[in-house]
Each structure stands twice: as C-alpha cells, then as structure tokens.
Amino acid sequence: MSQGHAARLLGISRWDLLELMAKLMIESGPETGEEMRQDADVARDSIGTRRG
C-alpha cells in the first residue's frame, strides 16, 4: 500500500503519516541496496518481467 493511500485511509496528510511512522519507528522504505533490489524483483515478478 502506498503512503498516500495509507494517509487517506487514516484521514491525515502524507507528511503527517511519515512523522507518525518515524515516531513509531516504522520503516518508510528499504534500508539497504539489497532490500531495494529485492523490492524491485518482487515488483517485476508481479508484472511478469524479470531482471536478466
């Protein structure tokens, strides 16, 4: 779920959501290059393409 969608569901701005996530120590994205690569692989798999 996107941050924008989550914020709309909560009735707050995206910036308020990011502040809340920081207070609750909830990550807002991948922390390492490896996590980013894994996220990209999942996204590619979901649309039927794969890095070669």
mmCIF file of the N, C-alpha and C atoms, coordinates in Angstrom:
data_MODEL
# 
_entry.id   MODEL 
# 
loop_
_atom_site.group_PDB 
_atom_site.id 
_atom_site.type_symbol 
_atom_site.label_atom_id 
_atom_site.label_alt_id 
_atom_site.label_comp_id 
_atom_site.label_asym_id 
_atom_site.label_entity_id 
_atom_site.label_seq_id 
_atom_site.pdbx_PDB_ins_code 
_atom_site.Cartn_x 
_atom_site.Cartn_y 
_atom_site.Cartn_z 
_atom_site.occupancy 
_atom_site.B_iso_or_equiv 
_atom_site.pdbx_formal_charge 
_atom_site.auth_seq_id 
_atom_site.auth_comp_id 
_atom_site.auth_asym_id 
_atom_site.auth_atom_id 
_atom_site.pdbx_PDB_model_num 
ATOM 1   N N  . MET A 1 1  ? 0.851  -1.163  0.000   1.00 0.00 ? 1  MET A N  1 
ATOM 2   C CA . MET A 1 1  ? 0.000  0.000   0.000   1.00 0.00 ? 1  MET A CA 1 
ATOM 3   C C  . MET A 1 1  ? 0.900  1.231   0.000   1.00 0.00 ? 1  MET A C  1 
ATOM 4   N N  . SER A 1 2  ? 0.532  2.214   -0.790  1.00 0.00 ? 2  SER A N  1 
ATOM 5   C CA . SER A 1 2  ? 1.333  3.434   -0.853  1.00 0.00 ? 2  SER A CA 1 
ATOM 6   C C  . SER A 1 2  ? 1.129  4.273   0.410   1.00 0.00 ? 2  SER A C  1 
ATOM 7   N N  . GLN A 1 3  ? 2.101  5.125   0.678   1.00 0.00 ? 3  GLN A N  1 
ATOM 8   C CA . GLN A 1 3  ? 1.976  6.023   1.824   1.00 0.00 ? 3  GLN A CA 1 
ATOM 9   C C  . GLN A 1 3  ? 0.805  6.976   1.635   1.00 0.00 ? 3  GLN A C  1 
ATOM 10  N N  . GLY A 1 4  ? 0.596  7.431   0.406   1.00 0.00 ? 4  GLY A N  1 
ATOM 11  C CA . GLY A 1 4  ? -0.517 8.329   0.137   1.00 0.00 ? 4  GLY A CA 1 
ATOM 12  C C  . GLY A 1 4  ? -1.859 7.674   0.422   1.00 0.00 ? 4  GLY A C  1 
ATOM 13  N N  . HIS A 1 5  ? -1.993 6.413   0.005   1.00 0.00 ? 5  HIS A N  1 
ATOM 14  C CA . HIS A 1 5  ? -3.245 5.686   0.246   1.00 0.00 ? 5  HIS A CA 1 
ATOM 15  C C  . HIS A 1 5  ? -3.454 5.462   1.745   1.00 0.00 ? 5  HIS A C  1 
ATOM 16  N N  . ALA A 1 6  ? -2.396 5.074   2.436   1.00 0.00 ? 6  ALA A N  1 
ATOM 17  C CA . ALA A 1 6  ? -2.497 4.859   3.884   1.00 0.00 ? 6  ALA A CA 1 
ATOM 18  C C  . ALA A 1 6  ? -2.897 6.153   4.592   1.00 0.00 ? 6  ALA A C  1 
ATOM 19  N N  . ALA A 1 7  ? -2.299 7.262   4.175   1.00 0.00 ? 7  ALA A N  1 
ATOM 20  C CA . ALA A 1 7  ? -2.632 8.554   4.790   1.00 0.00 ? 7  ALA A CA 1 
ATOM 21  C C  . ALA A 1 7  ? -4.100 8.899   4.557   1.00 0.00 ? 7  ALA A C  1 
ATOM 22  N N  . ARG A 1 8  ? -4.593 8.680   3.334   1.00 0.00 ? 8  ARG A N  1 
ATOM 23  C CA . ARG A 1 8  ? -6.008 8.963   3.049   1.00 0.00 ? 8  ARG A CA 1 
ATOM 24  C C  . ARG A 1 8  ? -6.917 8.110   3.924   1.00 0.00 ? 8  ARG A C  1 
ATOM 25  N N  . LEU A 1 9  ? -6.581 6.826   4.084   1.00 0.00 ? 9  LEU A N  1 
ATOM 26  C CA . LEU A 1 9  ? -7.393 5.948   4.931   1.00 0.00 ? 9  LEU A CA 1 
ATOM 27  C C  . LEU A 1 9  ? -7.423 6.435   6.377   1.00 0.00 ? 9  LEU A C  1 
ATOM 28  N N  . LEU A 1 10 ? -6.313 6.995   6.833   1.00 0.00 ? 10 LEU A N  1 
ATOM 29  C CA . LEU A 1 10 ? -6.225 7.496   8.206   1.00 0.00 ? 10 LEU A CA 1 
ATOM 30  C C  . LEU A 1 10 ? -6.766 8.913   8.351   1.00 0.00 ? 10 LEU A C  1 
ATOM 31  N N  . GLY A 1 11 ? -7.024 9.582   7.231   1.00 0.00 ? 11 GLY A N  1 
ATOM 32  C CA . GLY A 1 11 ? -7.528 10.948  7.281   1.00 0.00 ? 11 GLY A CA 1 
ATOM 33  C C  . GLY A 1 11 ? -6.477 11.975  7.655   1.00 0.00 ? 11 GLY A C  1 
ATOM 34  N N  . ILE A 1 12 ? -5.208 11.677  7.302   1.00 0.00 ? 12 ILE A N  1 
ATOM 35  C CA . ILE A 1 12 ? -4.112 12.599  7.599   1.00 0.00 ? 12 ILE A CA 1 
ATOM 36  C C  . ILE A 1 12 ? -3.310 12.843  6.326   1.00 0.00 ? 12 ILE A C  1 
ATOM 37  N N  . SER A 1 13 ? -2.426 13.844  6.364   1.00 0.00 ? 13 SER A N  1 
ATOM 38  C CA . SER A 1 13 ? -1.573 14.120  5.206   1.00 0.00 ? 13 SER A CA 1 
ATOM 39  C C  . SER A 1 13 ? -0.454 13.081  5.137   1.00 0.00 ? 13 SER A C  1 
ATOM 40  N N  . ARG A 1 14 ? 0.141  12.968  3.956   1.00 0.00 ? 14 ARG A N  1 
ATOM 41  C CA . ARG A 1 14 ? 1.268  12.040  3.800   1.00 0.00 ? 14 ARG A CA 1 
ATOM 42  C C  . ARG A 1 14 ? 2.411  12.450  4.719   1.00 0.00 ? 14 ARG A C  1 
ATOM 43  N N  . TRP A 1 15 ? 2.624  13.753  4.873   1.00 0.00 ? 15 TRP A N  1 
ATOM 44  C CA . TRP A 1 15 ? 3.700  14.239  5.743   1.00 0.00 ? 15 TRP A CA 1 
ATOM 45  C C  . TRP A 1 15 ? 3.426  13.872  7.199   1.00 0.00 ? 15 TRP A C  1 
ATOM 46  N N  . ASP A 1 16 ? 2.159  13.967  7.623   1.00 0.00 ? 16 ASP A N  1 
ATOM 47  C CA . ASP A 1 16 ? 1.805  13.550  8.982   1.00 0.00 ? 16 ASP A CA 1 
ATOM 48  C C  . ASP A 1 16 ? 2.012  12.045  9.146   1.00 0.00 ? 16 ASP A C  1 
ATOM 49  N N  . LEU A 1 17 ? 1.713  11.289  8.093   1.00 0.00 ? 17 LEU A N  1 
ATOM 50  C CA . LEU A 1 17 ? 1.934  9.843   8.144   1.00 0.00 ? 17 LEU A CA 1 
ATOM 51  C C  . LEU A 1 17 ? 3.420  9.540   8.315   1.00 0.00 ? 17 LEU A C  1 
ATOM 52  N N  . LEU A 1 18 ? 4.268  10.223  7.553   1.00 0.00 ? 18 LEU A N  1 
ATOM 53  C CA . LEU A 1 18 ? 5.712  9.996   7.676   1.00 0.00 ? 18 LEU A CA 1 
ATOM 54  C C  . LEU A 1 18 ? 6.207  10.336  9.078   1.00 0.00 ? 18 LEU A C  1 
ATOM 55  N N  . GLU A 1 19 ? 5.676  11.406  9.652   1.00 0.00 ? 19 GLU A N  1 
ATOM 56  C CA . GLU A 1 19 ? 6.044  11.783  11.019  1.00 0.00 ? 19 GLU A CA 1 
ATOM 57  C C  . GLU A 1 19 ? 5.601  10.705  12.012  1.00 0.00 ? 19 GLU A C  1 
ATOM 58  N N  . LEU A 1 20 ? 4.386  10.207  11.838  1.00 0.00 ? 20 LEU A N  1 
ATOM 59  C CA . LEU A 1 20 ? 3.873  9.147   12.704  1.00 0.00 ? 20 LEU A CA 1 
ATOM 60  C C  . LEU A 1 20 ? 4.712  7.880   12.566  1.00 0.00 ? 20 LEU A C  1 
ATOM 61  N N  . MET A 1 21 ? 5.058  7.532   11.324  1.00 0.00 ? 21 MET A N  1 
ATOM 62  C CA . MET A 1 21 ? 5.886  6.345   11.099  1.00 0.00 ? 21 MET A CA 1 
ATOM 63  C C  . MET A 1 21 ? 7.240  6.486   11.785  1.00 0.00 ? 21 MET A C  1 
ATOM 64  N N  . ALA A 1 22 ? 7.816  7.681   11.735  1.00 0.00 ? 22 ALA A N  1 
ATOM 65  C CA . ALA A 1 22 ? 9.103  7.914   12.390  1.00 0.00 ? 22 ALA A CA 1 
ATOM 66  C C  . ALA A 1 22 ? 8.973  7.760   13.902  1.00 0.00 ? 22 ALA A C  1 
ATOM 67  N N  . LYS A 1 23 ? 7.909  8.311   14.474  1.00 0.00 ? 23 LYS A N  1 
ATOM 68  C CA . LYS A 1 23 ? 7.693  8.194   15.921  1.00 0.00 ? 23 LYS A CA 1 
ATOM 69  C C  . LYS A 1 23 ? 7.532  6.740   16.344  1.00 0.00 ? 23 LYS A C  1 
ATOM 70  N N  . LEU A 1 24 ? 6.873  5.937   15.487  1.00 0.00 ? 24 LEU A N  1 
ATOM 71  C CA . LEU A 1 24 ? 6.628  4.528   15.804  1.00 0.00 ? 24 LEU A CA 1 
ATOM 72  C C  . LEU A 1 24 ? 7.745  3.608   15.313  1.00 0.00 ? 24 LEU A C  1 
ATOM 73  N N  . MET A 1 25 ? 8.800  4.241   14.737  1.00 0.00 ? 25 MET A N  1 
ATOM 74  C CA . MET A 1 25 ? 9.955  3.507   14.220  1.00 0.00 ? 25 MET A CA 1 
ATOM 75  C C  . MET A 1 25 ? 9.553  2.494   13.150  1.00 0.00 ? 25 MET A C  1 
ATOM 76  N N  . ILE A 1 26 ? 8.650  2.900   12.266  1.00 0.00 ? 26 ILE A N  1 
ATOM 77  C CA . ILE A 1 26 ? 8.227  2.077   11.140  1.00 0.00 ? 26 ILE A CA 1 
ATOM 78  C C  . ILE A 1 26 ? 9.007  2.551   9.917   1.00 0.00 ? 26 ILE A C  1 
ATOM 79  N N  . GLU A 1 27 ? 9.697  1.634   9.249   1.00 0.00 ? 27 GLU A N  1 
ATOM 80  C CA . GLU A 1 27 ? 10.481 1.991   8.076   1.00 0.00 ? 27 GLU A CA 1 
ATOM 81  C C  . GLU A 1 27 ? 9.575  2.519   6.972   1.00 0.00 ? 27 GLU A C  1 
ATOM 82  N N  . SER A 1 28 ? 10.066 3.525   6.250   1.00 0.00 ? 28 SER A N  1 
ATOM 83  C CA . SER A 1 28 ? 9.281  4.072   5.146   1.00 0.00 ? 28 SER A CA 1 
ATOM 84  C C  . SER A 1 28 ? 9.794  3.597   3.795   1.00 0.00 ? 28 SER A C  1 
ATOM 85  N N  . GLY A 1 29 ? 10.798 2.758   3.800   1.00 0.00 ? 29 GLY A N  1 
ATOM 86  C CA . GLY A 1 29 ? 11.347 2.237   2.555   1.00 0.00 ? 29 GLY A CA 1 
ATOM 87  C C  . GLY A 1 29 ? 12.498 1.301   2.846   1.00 0.00 ? 29 GLY A C  1 
ATOM 88  N N  . PRO A 1 30 ? 13.106 0.763   1.799   1.00 0.00 ? 30 PRO A N  1 
ATOM 89  C CA . PRO A 1 30 ? 14.226 -0.161  2.005   1.00 0.00 ? 30 PRO A CA 1 
ATOM 90  C C  . PRO A 1 30 ? 15.413 0.550   2.647   1.00 0.00 ? 30 PRO A C  1 
ATOM 91  N N  . GLU A 1 31 ? 16.108 -0.165  3.529   1.00 0.00 ? 31 GLU A N  1 
ATOM 92  C CA . GLU A 1 31 ? 17.252 0.428   4.220   1.00 0.00 ? 31 GLU A CA 1 
ATOM 93  C C  . GLU A 1 31 ? 18.563 0.170   3.500   1.00 0.00 ? 31 GLU A C  1 
ATOM 94  N N  . THR A 1 32 ? 18.635 -0.909  2.737   1.00 0.00 ? 32 THR A N  1 
ATOM 95  C CA . THR A 1 32 ? 19.884 -1.270  2.074   1.00 0.00 ? 32 THR A CA 1 
ATOM 96  C C  . THR A 1 32 ? 19.654 -1.434  0.580   1.00 0.00 ? 32 THR A C  1 
ATOM 97  N N  . GLY A 1 33 ? 20.743 -1.454  -0.161  1.00 0.00 ? 33 GLY A N  1 
ATOM 98  C CA . GLY A 1 33 ? 20.654 -1.713  -1.591  1.00 0.00 ? 33 GLY A CA 1 
ATOM 99  C C  . GLY A 1 33 ? 20.059 -3.079  -1.871  1.00 0.00 ? 33 GLY A C  1 
ATOM 100 N N  . GLU A 1 34 ? 20.393 -4.061  -1.050  1.00 0.00 ? 34 GLU A N  1 
ATOM 101 C CA . GLU A 1 34 ? 19.853 -5.413  -1.225  1.00 0.00 ? 34 GLU A CA 1 
ATOM 102 C C  . GLU A 1 34 ? 18.339 -5.423  -1.024  1.00 0.00 ? 34 GLU A C  1 
ATOM 103 N N  . GLU A 1 35 ? 17.850 -4.724  -0.011  1.00 0.00 ? 35 GLU A N  1 
ATOM 104 C CA . GLU A 1 35 ? 16.397 -4.650  0.196   1.00 0.00 ? 35 GLU A CA 1 
ATOM 105 C C  . GLU A 1 35 ? 15.719 -3.972  -0.990  1.00 0.00 ? 35 GLU A C  1 
ATOM 106 N N  . MET A 1 36 ? 16.365 -2.938  -1.535  1.00 0.00 ? 36 MET A N  1 
ATOM 107 C CA . MET A 1 36 ? 15.803 -2.248  -2.694  1.00 0.00 ? 36 MET A CA 1 
ATOM 108 C C  . MET A 1 36 ? 15.747 -3.199  -3.896  1.00 0.00 ? 36 MET A C  1 
ATOM 109 N N  . ARG A 1 37 ? 16.813 -3.978  -4.099  1.00 0.00 ? 37 ARG A N  1 
ATOM 110 C CA . ARG A 1 37 ? 16.841 -4.936  -5.201  1.00 0.00 ? 37 ARG A CA 1 
ATOM 111 C C  . ARG A 1 37 ? 15.737 -5.967  -5.037  1.00 0.00 ? 37 ARG A C  1 
ATOM 112 N N  . GLN A 1 38 ? 15.568 -6.470  -3.815  1.00 0.00 ? 38 GLN A N  1 
ATOM 113 C CA . GLN A 1 38 ? 14.512 -7.453  -3.563  1.00 0.00 ? 38 GLN A CA 1 
ATOM 114 C C  . GLN A 1 38 ? 13.134 -6.854  -3.823  1.00 0.00 ? 38 GLN A C  1 
ATOM 115 N N  . ASP A 1 39 ? 12.912 -5.619  -3.400  1.00 0.00 ? 39 ASP A N  1 
ATOM 116 C CA . ASP A 1 39 ? 11.635 -4.952  -3.661  1.00 0.00 ? 39 ASP A CA 1 
ATOM 117 C C  . ASP A 1 39 ? 11.400 -4.814  -5.162  1.00 0.00 ? 39 ASP A C  1 
ATOM 118 N N  . ALA A 1 40 ? 12.454 -4.449  -5.902  1.00 0.00 ? 40 ALA A N  1 
ATOM 119 C CA . ALA A 1 40 ? 12.327 -4.305  -7.355  1.00 0.00 ? 40 ALA A CA 1 
ATOM 120 C C  . ALA A 1 40 ? 12.030 -5.653  -8.003  1.00 0.00 ? 40 ALA A C  1 
ATOM 121 N N  . ASP A 1 41 ? 12.677 -6.724  -7.522  1.00 0.00 ? 41 ASP A N  1 
ATOM 122 C CA . ASP A 1 41 ? 12.410 -8.064  -8.059  1.00 0.00 ? 41 ASP A CA 1 
ATOM 123 C C  . ASP A 1 41 ? 10.955 -8.468  -7.832  1.00 0.00 ? 41 ASP A C  1 
ATOM 124 N N  . VAL A 1 42 ? 10.430 -8.186  -6.652  1.00 0.00 ? 42 VAL A N  1 
ATOM 125 C CA . VAL A 1 42 ? 9.025  -8.501  -6.359  1.00 0.00 ? 42 VAL A CA 1 
ATOM 126 C C  . VAL A 1 42 ? 8.111  -7.718  -7.298  1.00 0.00 ? 42 VAL A C  1 
ATOM 127 N N  . ALA A 1 43 ? 8.428  -6.450  -7.509  1.00 0.00 ? 43 ALA A N  1 
ATOM 128 C CA . ALA A 1 43 ? 7.614  -5.625  -8.415  1.00 0.00 ? 43 ALA A CA 1 
ATOM 129 C C  . ALA A 1 43 ? 7.670  -6.173  -9.833  1.00 0.00 ? 43 ALA A C  1 
ATOM 130 N N  . ARG A 1 44 ? 8.865  -6.549  -10.292 1.00 0.00 ? 44 ARG A N  1 
ATOM 131 C CA . ARG A 1 44 ? 8.996  -7.118  -11.636 1.00 0.00 ? 44 ARG A CA 1 
ATOM 132 C C  . ARG A 1 44 ? 8.213  -8.418  -11.756 1.00 0.00 ? 44 ARG A C  1 
ATOM 133 N N  . ASP A 1 45 ? 8.321  -9.263  -10.747 1.00 0.00 ? 45 ASP A N  1 
ATOM 134 C CA . ASP A 1 45 ? 7.589  -10.536 -10.768 1.00 0.00 ? 45 ASP A CA 1 
ATOM 135 C C  . ASP A 1 45 ? 6.086  -10.305 -10.844 1.00 0.00 ? 45 ASP A C  1 
ATOM 136 N N  . SER A 1 46 ? 5.616  -9.276  -10.184 1.00 0.00 ? 46 SER A N  1 
ATOM 137 C CA . SER A 1 46 ? 4.173  -9.029  -10.155 1.00 0.00 ? 46 SER A CA 1 
ATOM 138 C C  . SER A 1 46 ? 3.644  -8.563  -11.507 1.00 0.00 ? 46 SER A C  1 
ATOM 139 N N  . ILE A 1 47 ? 4.528  -8.010  -12.353 1.00 0.00 ? 47 ILE A N  1 
ATOM 140 C CA . ILE A 1 47 ? 4.084  -7.602  -13.687 1.00 0.00 ? 47 ILE A CA 1 
ATOM 141 C C  . ILE A 1 47 ? 4.606  -8.542  -14.771 1.00 0.00 ? 47 ILE A C  1 
ATOM 142 N N  . GLY A 1 48 ? 5.269  -9.616  -14.354 1.00 0.00 ? 48 GLY A N  1 
ATOM 143 C CA . GLY A 1 48 ? 5.678  -10.655 -15.294 1.00 0.00 ? 48 GLY A CA 1 
ATOM 144 C C  . GLY A 1 48 ? 6.986  -10.414 -16.018 1.00 0.00 ? 48 GLY A C  1 
ATOM 145 N N  . THR A 1 49 ? 7.842  -9.549  -15.501 1.00 0.00 ? 49 THR A N  1 
ATOM 146 C CA . THR A 1 49 ? 9.164  -9.357  -16.094 1.00 0.00 ? 49 THR A CA 1 
ATOM 147 C C  . THR A 1 49 ? 10.209 -9.703  -15.057 1.00 0.00 ? 49 THR A C  1 
ATOM 148 N N  . ARG A 1 50 ? 11.386 -10.006 -15.515 1.00 0.00 ? 50 ARG A N  1 
ATOM 149 C CA . ARG A 1 50 ? 12.454 -10.409 -14.598 1.00 0.00 ? 50 ARG A CA 1 
ATOM 150 C C  . ARG A 1 50 ? 13.769 -9.845  -15.090 1.00 0.00 ? 50 ARG A C  1 
ATOM 151 N N  . ARG A 1 51 ? 14.570 -9.389  -14.170 1.00 0.00 ? 51 ARG A N  1 
ATOM 152 C CA . ARG A 1 51 ? 15.898 -8.875  -14.475 1.00 0.00 ? 51 ARG A CA 1 
ATOM 153 C C  . ARG A 1 51 ? 16.760 -10.037 -14.949 1.00 0.00 ? 51 ARG A C  1 
ATOM 154 N N  . GLY A 1 52 ? 17.581 -9.823  -15.986 1.00 0.00 ? 52 GLY A N  1 
ATOM 155 C CA . GLY A 1 52 ? 18.305 -10.929 -16.550 1.00 0.00 ? 52 GLY A CA 1 
ATOM 156 C C  . GLY A 1 52 ? 19.723 -10.984 -16.273 1.00 0.00 ? 52 GLY A C  1 
# 
